[in-house]
Amino acid sequence: RRVPVLPQRLRGRKNPDRNNAALNIRFNLKRLEENIGMTNREKLEKHLENLKTYLEESEFGGHRAASPLPLSDAEIAELNKTDTSFSDAVMCIIDEKGLKDSEVYKKADVSRSVFNNVKNGHCSKGTAIALALTLELSLEETQRLLRKARIVLSESFVFDKTIMYCIMNKIYVADDVNYLLSQIGQPILREAR
């Protein structure tokens, strides 16, 4: 499946300004809405209602998912001692599940060059989360994998709570996750920092 590219007239010049970034985000959201079928849309609307309830309840002390604390110095030292880096762990999981690299980066909606950067040890929060979702890991496995990249999902941030909700409800398709994120005013996975 080919990813649509912004028309040349909308791309901007060598130094794109903020308006072009906003156009790019709107273009991506339009593509997401077009890719979602009616039955899937109904499911996502139900999930959107449940997500809003989940966010409200967790904000006021209701139902809460397991929330990791920030990494302590001892945990950082332990991570530094282990031989497995984030990229090695991702590649190991891909091999264990019998997947091809191309299947993974296409399903995660990341480019081949970004995936190669991950293999070389460079990864953004959004890319790391997209890969974890694509590999269909549990919340605990996702937290463990993300910690290798020095990333923590926290209940303090709506974006993180949304990702946790998606994992707990087995919503692993990047377009579906991006749709839910966009509907509650959060950046989609590509723009996450």
Number of C-alpha atoms within 10 A of each C-alpha: 5 5 11 9 11 14 8 8 7 14 16 14 10 6 8 11 11 9 11 16 14 11 14 16 17 13 14 21 18 12 14 17 14 9 13 15 10 9 9 12 15 12 12 19 15 11 18 18 11 13 20 15 13 18 19 13 13 16 14 9 8 11 12 14 15 11 14 13 10 13 14 9 9 9 12 13 11 10 17 12 9 9 8 13 17 22 22 16 16 20 17 13 15 18 12 9 10 9 13 11 15 13 12 19 20 17 19 24 19 20 13 14 10 15 23 15 14 20 16 12 13 15 18 18 18 17 23 24 25 26 26 24 24 21 19 16 18 16 22 13 12 21 20 15 23 21 20 19 19 14 17 20 24 19 20 11 10 16 20 16 21 23 24 23 20 20 20 15 12 14 19 22 16 23 22 21 22 21 23 23 20 17 14 14 10 17 17 21 25 18 12 13 9
